[in-house]
Amino acid sequence: MRSCLAALCLFGVVGLASLAAASEAERPNVLFIAIDDLNDWIGCMDGHPNAITPNLDRLAKRGVLFTNAMCPAPSCLPSRNATMTGLAPARTGLYRNLSGHFRMYEDLKDTPIIPQYFKQHGYKTYGVGKLLHHFRADDYDEALDNQYWVNPAPEGVDIHKQPGTIERALPWWAPAPASNEEMKDWQAAQWIAERLQQEHEQPFFMACGIFRPHEPWNVPQKYYDKFPLESLSLPKVLADDLADVGKAVRRPNELAAKIVEDEKIWRTAVQSYLANINFADDCLGVVLDALEESPHKDNTLIVLWSDHGWHLGEKLQWTKFTLWEESARCVLMCAGPGIPEDKRSGHPVNLLDIFPTLNELCGLPAKAGLDGESFVASLRQPGKQGLRGPTLTANEHGFSVRDTRWRYIRYHDGSEELYDHQNDPMEWRNLAGAEEHAALKARLRAFVPENPRAERDKVLKRRARKAKP
């Protein structure tokens, strides 16, 4: 009996290593799923008591859920491009959504994105939906063998003109007069599902981008009906939350301030976000059901991630873009052959780590120069502490360092924040000024780059000024 148990334990420990050593013909397939603007409001992360996410929850039970995963940058373009290239904003200078197409950057001109690297090493690559930030098919020409181009915006809606007032926001937080089949995310999920059902002569890398719950929050009425306004819990907000932070971030988001003053509007917005998460979860269900019914169910690794979080009033913000927990934290889970089931890991990981992790899991050559670190060891032993150090999130204002307990933020103006997540998970008390934490701050500050690449837009503006006669 003991020998049998020992053999089973040994199999579990070496399962991932066996994957990495597999020959090209035996390499696992990859199902790569990105969800836009999804924070921790999903059942398995206990982010909101009213969340309905059965498919995200069942995927988490199939594998390892990282409860302390952070994005490289708290907005779509820099986060996605850093994830897909494995190069951090501090190296490239790409910090904001308005920073331009990633191939314009010197360090990113020729570097392959993840599916492109897999294609170079024998994989058939497929993609649909929002994977990078720009909705342009030619972004993927060298990376994808087969792609289905869907612009996720509803007819007549410009997703780049986000509402700055409640009057403009309310139409964005309302049911769409459409069926599931008319929604672009649903069509994208169906496209992936069809290809999962097919036989493939070589290992495949399938990437599926699900746009919701990115605004506009317009999905069919039936999703709103699941969340009656009067039954919803509202996020916890502290009125003077920003009194102990620096001038750079002290002013509350104007839209957030107005929303939290009007409970009915606040409930409407929370309802809309939860409804859109539930719709995205149903789209994920289409993909997972197809995989379960396919000949590839036992040889396909699944990596699901969200590009960053989202504030719905917390810290008086109604946005992403910040270096606080609600924005910097993201969803990350992995499942498939060799990965333990129904496990949670509190190790700090970053979306930058996905590239080297997939390379190791699939037996691809390690790519030199990546800024992330493989988290295969954390997959192998999800409950073991001390496997990894802190991880970094960056925006144009500064850097945020997160370890298993603490968040340290340093802005370019020198102001600092320090939060103890063991005793203050809402980040309400800035402890940066406490002398007792001086050594801790010094330890975390060491992870902030000393000479990060300047934001590209600012560099070009300075050059343009110098060039004027």
Helices and strands as residue ranges (DSSP letters): H 2-20, G 24-26, E 29-35, G 43-45, H 54-62, E 63-66, E 69-70, H 76-85, H 89-92, G 102-104, G 106-108, H 114-120, E 124-128, G 137-140, E 146-148, H 166-169, G 170-172, G 180-182, H 184-196, E 204-210, H 221-225, G 229-231, G 241-244, G 247-249, H 254-261, H 263-292, E 300-306, G 314-316, H 325-328, E 332-335, E 343-345, E 349-350, G 351-353, H 354-361, H 376-380, E 391-395, E 398-402, E 406-411, E 416-420, G 435-437, H 438-445, H 456-467
